[in-house]
C-alpha cells in the first residue's frame, strides 16, 4: 500500500509505515508492523470488523505486544 494515512491519524503513523523494514497491509484499514513477527501480524486478509479476534491487533495481543501512545491517554487509543 502506498497511500498516506488519514490526516486524523497523524504524521507519526504516516512516517512509521514508510520506514525501511516496516510491513504494511494492503487493506483499506491498513495496519503496519515492524520486527521479526511483522509479516505474521499483517499477512492475512483483514477481517471485518477490523478489530475482530482474527485481526492484526489480536495477533499483537497474542504475541504479548504493546501499544505506544504519545501524548494521549487510552481514551484516545484507536487500536
Secondary structure, 3 states (H helix, E strand, C coil): CCCCCCHHHHHHHHHHHHCCCCEECCCCCCCEECCCCHHHHHCCCCCCCCCCCCCHHHHHHHCCCCCCCCCCCHHHCCC
